[in-house]
Amino acid sequence: MSSLYTRSKEFTRNRKSQSDSPPASPSPTAKTLRHERLSRLESGGSNPASSDSYSDRTSARARREAREARLASLTSRVEEDSNKDYKKLYESALTENQKLKTKLQEAQLELADIKSKLEKMAQQKQEKTSDRSSVLEVEKRERRALERKMSEMEEEMKVLTELKSDNQRLKDENGALIRVISKLSK
């Protein structure tokens, strides 16, 4: 009895581990247990009731094996597709890297060209600074004159705003006086 108990205990353990593993690759212990079960069923199947259950079991076994074969083929297809996808991704990454490298080289050439242009412009600017010194003095004088005019205009604007506020205040007072006079004349 204890040997049967330990065997059934191992069977349930193996069955749990079999359900944890992927269906495409059953473990060797699960295969041997399945084989043992089938051999027990075949040896004990002499009465007609057991032969019906035996045929049901064999058809269930055939369905299970067909399902396992389908799952195995699906997983192999998925693995092939994933390998192809990785290859495509790698190739696309390589082409993108090449494009980026060419763009980088173009940008570096453009940068070198711009630097040379800046150096030429700096040299020309140094040559023109001697000519510009007299022009800069004239511009400074004009700027000072414009700044003076701006400050004068700002002062005038302040005076204008004060006058506008006084004018508005006087209008309000005039309106109030008119209302008082009209009330008195009634």
Wavefront OBJ file of the C-alpha trace (Angstrom):
o trace
v 0.000 0.000 0.000
v 2.798 2.395 0.801
v 4.416 1.769 -2.574
v 1.156 2.696 -4.275
v 0.897 5.777 -2.143
v 4.404 6.947 -3.002
v 3.809 6.177 -6.660
v 0.618 8.246 -6.723
v 2.404 11.037 -4.873
v 5.206 11.050 -7.449
v 2.627 10.934 -10.205
v 0.915 14.080 -8.927
v 4.275 15.802 -8.497
v 5.286 14.907 -12.021
v 1.939 15.996 -13.351
v 2.355 19.422 -11.681
v 5.845 19.818 -13.064
v 4.558 18.771 -16.469
v 1.918 21.493 -16.392
v 4.612 24.027 -15.488
v 6.772 23.078 -18.455
v 5.893 24.140 -22.002
v 3.675 21.676 -23.911
v 6.027 21.404 -26.880
v 8.756 19.566 -24.963
v 7.474 17.089 -22.331
v 10.010 15.889 -19.809
v 11.407 12.331 -20.073
v 9.780 11.343 -16.772
v 6.380 12.412 -18.079
v 6.917 10.271 -21.187
v 7.755 7.210 -19.103
v 4.757 7.766 -16.829
v 2.494 8.074 -19.845
v 3.954 4.886 -21.265
v 3.407 3.073 -17.957
v -0.209 4.234 -17.793
v -0.894 3.071 -21.334
v 0.673 -0.315 -20.690
v -1.437 -0.748 -17.537
v -4.572 0.193 -19.457
v -3.764 -2.204 -22.277
v -3.055 -5.104 -19.930
v -6.216 -4.580 -17.864
v -8.670 -4.076 -20.754
v -10.437 -7.457 -21.111
v -14.067 -6.620 -20.346
v -16.281 -4.695 -22.821
v -16.823 -1.725 -20.525
v -13.107 -1.264 -20.159
v -12.594 -1.578 -23.924
v -14.932 1.397 -24.492
v -13.037 3.422 -21.952
v -9.835 2.203 -23.551
v -10.952 3.453 -26.975
v -11.968 6.758 -25.395
v -8.569 6.983 -23.766
v -6.727 6.141 -26.959
v -8.691 8.719 -28.904
v -8.001 11.263 -26.153
v -4.337 10.291 -26.321
v -4.352 10.721 -30.103
v -5.983 14.131 -29.765
v -3.455 15.123 -27.123
v -0.541 13.988 -29.282
v -1.957 15.866 -32.278
v -2.340 18.984 -30.129
v 1.234 18.621 -28.876
v 2.465 18.234 -32.451
v 0.578 21.383 -33.485
v 2.014 23.304 -30.548
v 5.516 22.068 -31.375
v 5.160 23.182 -34.983
v 3.780 26.553 -33.872
v 6.655 27.139 -31.475
v 9.183 26.192 -34.149
v 7.503 28.634 -36.548
v 7.546 31.344 -33.908
v 11.242 30.701 -33.271
v 11.991 30.869 -36.996
v 9.963 34.054 -37.338
v 11.693 35.612 -34.357
v 15.093 34.692 -35.824
v 14.069 36.261 -39.123
v 12.778 39.311 -37.284
v 16.078 39.690 -35.457
v 17.930 39.396 -38.730
v 15.701 42.011 -40.338
v 16.070 44.281 -37.336
v 19.838 43.869 -37.433
v 19.967 44.646 -41.145
v 17.718 47.677 -40.746
v 19.862 48.905 -37.851
v 22.976 48.517 -39.985
v 21.481 50.482 -42.867
v 20.270 53.168 -40.488
v 23.744 53.370 -38.930
v 25.282 53.778 -42.377
v 22.833 56.555 -43.216
v 23.599 58.286 -39.938
v 27.339 57.961 -40.544
v 27.020 59.585 -43.964
v 24.892 62.370 -42.471
v 27.492 62.851 -39.750
v 30.272 63.105 -42.324
v 28.242 65.618 -44.323
v 27.579 67.634 -41.171
v 31.287 67.594 -40.289
v 32.185 68.808 -43.778
v 29.575 71.534 -43.517
v 30.918 72.519 -40.096
v 34.456 72.769 -41.455
v 33.171 74.913 -44.345
v 31.310 77.220 -41.957
v 34.382 77.544 -39.732
v 36.512 78.577 -42.696
v 33.875 81.136 -43.720
v 33.809 82.514 -40.164
v 37.573 82.868 -40.149
v 37.458 84.768 -43.455
v 34.737 87.020 -42.119
v 36.744 87.666 -38.936
v 39.746 88.689 -41.038
v 37.587 90.993 -43.147
v 36.076 92.454 -40.005
v 39.513 93.224 -38.613
v 40.391 94.997 -41.864
v 37.203 96.997 -41.748
v 37.544 98.013 -38.097
v 40.047 100.710 -38.952
v 37.584 102.167 -41.470
v 34.725 101.776 -39.103
v 36.260 103.627 -36.199
v 35.331 106.973 -37.740
v 31.890 105.640 -38.684
v 31.372 104.343 -35.148
v 32.078 107.782 -33.669
v 29.443 109.329 -35.925
v 26.981 106.597 -35.004
v 27.684 107.162 -31.295
v 26.938 110.875 -31.667
v 23.712 110.140 -33.512
v 22.737 107.583 -30.873
v 23.324 110.088 -28.080
v 21.231 112.679 -29.904
v 18.433 110.146 -30.373
v 18.611 109.150 -26.718
v 18.275 112.800 -25.711
v 15.265 113.211 -27.966
v 13.723 110.058 -26.512
v 14.174 111.292 -22.955
v 12.612 114.636 -23.884
v 9.672 112.881 -25.516
v 9.237 110.675 -22.459
v 9.063 113.783 -20.285
v 6.471 115.266 -22.630
v 4.472 112.017 -22.460
v 4.467 112.202 -18.661
v 3.219 115.768 -18.803
v 0.542 114.750 -21.306
v -0.701 111.929 -19.111
v -0.851 114.287 -16.134
v -2.797 116.786 -18.209
v -5.180 114.077 -19.393
v -5.836 112.942 -15.836
v -6.420 116.559 -14.743
v -8.737 117.098 -17.716
v -10.732 113.979 -16.816
v -10.965 115.049 -13.186
v -12.237 118.484 -14.257
v -14.815 116.889 -16.554
v -16.072 114.737 -13.695
v -16.317 117.771 -11.417
v -18.112 119.759 -14.144
v -20.642 116.931 -14.596
v -21.252 116.819 -10.836
v -21.777 120.614 -10.724
v -24.212 120.454 -13.633
v -26.250 117.785 -11.838
v -26.345 119.876 -8.649
v -27.434 123.000 -10.571
v -30.156 121.063 -12.410
v -31.495 119.707 -9.112
v -31.502 123.187 -7.624
v -33.301 124.695 -10.573
v -36.187 122.214 -10.330
l 1 2 3 4 5 6 7 8 9 10 11 12 13 14 15 16 17 18 19 20 21 22 23 24 25 26 27 28 29 30 31 32 33 34 35 36 37 38 39 40 41 42 43 44 45 46 47 48 49 50 51 52 53 54 55 56 57 58 59 60 61 62 63 64 65 66 67 68 69 70 71 72 73 74 75 76 77 78 79 80 81 82 83 84 85 86 87 88 89 90 91 92 93 94 95 96 97 98 99 100 101 102 103 104 105 106 107 108 109 110 111 112 113 114 115 116 117 118 119 120 121 122 123 124 125 126 127 128 129 130 131 132 133 134 135 136 137 138 139 140 141 142 143 144 145 146 147 148 149 150 151 152 153 154 155 156 157 158 159 160 161 162 163 164 165 166 167 168 169 170 171 172 173 174 175 176 177 178 179 180 181 182 183 184 185 186
